[in-house]
Amino acid sequence: MALMELQWQYRASRVLMTAHQLGFFAALREPKTSIEVAAQCGTHADMTEKLLIACCAMGVVRREGDCFTLTPLARDMLLPESPRYIGGVLDHGENLWWTWTGLTEWVRTGQRESTPKAPEPYASHWHENWIWAMHGIGANGVAQWLARQLDLSDRRNLLDVAGGPGTYSIALCQRFPQLRATVWDLPPTIAIATQVIRRFGMEDRITLQVGDWNKDEFGADYDCLLMGNILHGAGSQADMKLAKAFRALLPGGLLIVHDFLLNNDKSGPLPAALFNINVGAYTIGELLAVVRAAGFKEASLVAYNAQRGSGLVTAVR
Ligand SMILES: C[S@@+](CC[C@H](N)C(=O)[O-])C[C@H]1O[C@@H](n2cnc3c(N)ncnc32)[C@H](O)[C@@H]1O
């Protein structure tokens, strides 16, 4: 039964993405019948009710007689006004849906390009959806988890290389009041980080800086440096990025690497194994080895989140 359930999980995933895309969750800010939801969203009444029943079974919608309403979980994660909104995760999920749909051909040919593109408007908003997805993931516990594993109470100046929407810098600055951070990333990402940092009221603690790791140095004189989700296995130019990180840190500076990591015998866990198919992942041992090879000392795994398949490695310059 467990194996068959695993196989069927795509149906629930599709229902969640479709309900989000059709605006069902926004429509249910106030309780409504399925006919009212269908009228507001321009959808078919019977199919709307069927989707809403499935949303009830998933715990995001509650049924009260003929009316449907959002559960507290859905209010917290599925409405755009919430700081933990995961609309980006669902939109990015639509892009990846098509990539995974083409997996058979991809495995046959080794050509990721052979996978189908998502329909518009998803394909042309790929970068934006991806960065908002990073925020949704970070803001729902992962960034706080990372901040709890570290002691940066004697550090002042963090560089968040390819810091994306800035969610991890925000969590670290919230936990360590003396810390200031610089989120360094490509221009379209910095445009989103600007919105996120303003939303969290962190403009006085977090600076934004445009950079491209293929052309630019990361800067200098930082006493800690975060590389979150940018060292994804052999194809990730880890040597080049770590050499630039080494030059950006002061002697004694702390390197912090957070990424999906496979266990050393390459048998899981499942989230890291799936990420490895789509993007790539080191094992814990491989990551420690590349960090040491870049000249860092005291490299060690300080925490591993097996449910998520991600680990946290620190080392000293
Ligand atoms: C997987 S996201 C990680 C974001 C964030 N560190 C996190 O953990 O959520 C990868 C980041 O790398 C950035 N990036 C991609 N190519 C880059 C480049 N050439 N130079 C600088 N940043 C780049 C993207 O804009 C994105 O923010």
The ligand as an SDF file (V2000), in Angstrom:
LIG
                    3D

 27 29  0  0  0  0  0  0  0  0999 V2000
   19.0320   27.6990   -5.3250 C   0  0  0  0  0  0  0  0  0  0  0  0
   19.1070   29.4490   -5.2310 S   0  0  0  0  0  0  0  0  0  0  0  0
   19.6940   29.6510   -3.5820 C   0  0  0  0  0  0  0  0  0  0  0  0
   19.2170   30.9120   -2.9460 C   0  0  0  0  0  0  0  0  0  0  0  0
   19.5040   31.0060   -1.4490 C   0  0  0  0  0  0  0  0  0  0  0  0
   20.9250   30.9650   -1.1670 N   0  0  0  0  0  0  0  0  0  0  0  0
   18.7670   29.8970   -0.7220 C   0  0  0  0  0  0  0  0  0  0  0  0
   19.4290   29.0180   -0.1650 O   0  0  0  0  0  0  0  0  0  0  0  0
   17.5350   29.9220   -0.7490 O   0  0  0  0  0  0  0  0  0  0  0  0
   20.5320   29.8080   -6.1870 C   0  0  0  0  0  0  0  0  0  0  0  0
   20.8350   31.2860   -6.2640 C   0  0  0  0  0  0  0  0  0  0  0  0
   21.9740   31.4530   -7.1140 O   0  0  0  0  0  0  0  0  0  0  0  0
   21.8080   32.6470   -7.8360 C   0  0  0  0  0  0  0  0  0  0  0  0
   22.6920   32.6130   -9.0310 N   0  0  0  0  0  0  0  0  0  0  0  0
   22.5560   31.8470  -10.1360 C   0  0  0  0  0  0  0  0  0  0  0  0
   23.5520   32.0840  -10.9920 N   0  0  0  0  0  0  0  0  0  0  0  0
   24.3340   33.0430  -10.4240 C   0  0  0  0  0  0  0  0  0  0  0  0
   25.5050   33.7240  -10.8320 C   0  0  0  0  0  0  0  0  0  0  0  0
   26.0810   33.4770  -12.0140 N   0  0  0  0  0  0  0  0  0  0  0  0
   26.0370   34.6340   -9.9850 N   0  0  0  0  0  0  0  0  0  0  0  0
   25.4580   34.9150   -8.7940 C   0  0  0  0  0  0  0  0  0  0  0  0
   24.3370   34.2940   -8.3520 N   0  0  0  0  0  0  0  0  0  0  0  0
   23.7820   33.3730   -9.1640 C   0  0  0  0  0  0  0  0  0  0  0  0
   20.3340   32.6750   -8.1590 C   0  0  0  0  0  0  0  0  0  0  0  0
   19.9030   33.9830   -8.5100 O   0  0  0  0  0  0  0  0  0  0  0  0
   19.7350   32.1350   -6.8590 C   0  0  0  0  0  0  0  0  0  0  0  0
   19.4340   33.1800   -5.9790 O   0  0  0  0  0  0  0  0  0  0  0  0
  1  2  1  0
  2  3  1  0
  2 10  1  0
  3  4  1  0
  4  5  1  0
  5  6  1  0
  5  7  1  0
  7  8  2  0
  7  9  1  0
 10 11  1  0
 11 12  1  0
 11 26  1  0
 12 13  1  0
 13 14  1  0
 13 24  1  0
 14 15  1  0
 14 23  1  0
 15 16  2  0
 16 17  1  0
 17 18  1  0
 17 23  2  0
 18 19  1  0
 18 20  2  0
 20 21  1  0
 21 22  2  0
 22 23  1  0
 24 25  1  0
 24 26  1  0
 26 27  1  0
M  CHG  2   2   1   9  -1
M  END
$$$$
